[in-house]
């Protein structure tokens, strides 16, 4: 059973209508701009927000493994001693310490989904399974999707499509909508920025299109990475060749709001200092023009 790192209610950017989005922990990609770094590892992680810490040392005192100390830089964890028991998190009065990675039963998740039915039914919404990468956990995902189908809930999966062909073939028969995050059309550039090449992703996208499955494309638009006209034109050409009825693309302008999350997890954001910038108004306008020229309805944000 995978871990889950967030449940977001009243979501309006993860598919049609008002939705509940459930985030599964673990991802095979390592995108240098990732806005959910706590979702990359499939394991539990202790998070620490230095700005919230008041230095009370309650966590130090209660730790059964003596894995915590208070330094001039805040609370330090000895990861060789820490067993992630959660006692320090339970006692912290300011929530400076948090645990990323929760164990939920299928019954619990279905109950949480059903609590949102009134909003789903009135808005044409549903549930979206996101991550991380939900396709890393096909058995659990399949069970959840089938349970949601049995109670009449619209089902979407937010995915990079970096998964075995057999996994995608199974899941696509159990959902209503794929939200496909497309990073870069170039295989080597994709490997450079995301840690893996994109042949599997593009092949899976062609497969779901050929099968007539409904999908939307979401592109994180990043200056210095994929906002150049060559990449956008190649991407638009590839997508235009697919059998695709919806023809909807959402551009997600890059921002650096995730650096706080990296600090909390003890990781360094963009350690190689690869240049990344928020796309300019001109780049956004030109991006929309390129996709519009290929017959796509394009929106920004969400």
C-alpha angles and dihedrals in degrees: 000000000000125000122248124217104188145008112202119195128198091025115171100175102060101073137316122334127351110329145178111233119204117198119211118204119239134058134189091209126078103199109185091222096046111155094197103051090156087065097058100077115063090213133084115273132193112226125202127196107199093194092059095049116105095186095242091145094217089131091052092052097047099044106114091202096048087234098142133076133173114235135169086270094052130255116357123199125210100217091195089063102033114098095182092243091153097227092125090051092049093052099042108112096200101040089243085142119057137168119231109204125054130193112227130174120230089245091056093050093048090051090052090050092049091053088067096050095108091059093042094049095049095046104034089249134137143162128317123197111209140157151104087335116320092194087070086076105045097161096053092039092050092050091050093047093050091048090050091049090052091059095043100251121152109244128211131172121206106208147152088221089232095142141101115293090238091055093051091045091055097044095046089064091056103049139066099214141017118210101201119198106208112193108176135346095218114088097212095042088049090053091048095052102029104029095243136063120251105231092103091048094051093044091052091048090053089049096053091045092051089050090055095242119159116249143159127208122227119189123192099219111213129174110233092020114055109340094095118113094241094058093042093049092048090047092050091048092051093049093045090058091059124095096246128154102185097052093188125150128181119200114209110201113221121250133171099231092120096072090092090058091052091051091051092051093047093244129126118243113233094347093188091054093232107183111256125166139179107261115256123239087255092053092049092049093047091047091054091048093052094051093042090054087059092051101262130141103228130193133179125230135006 
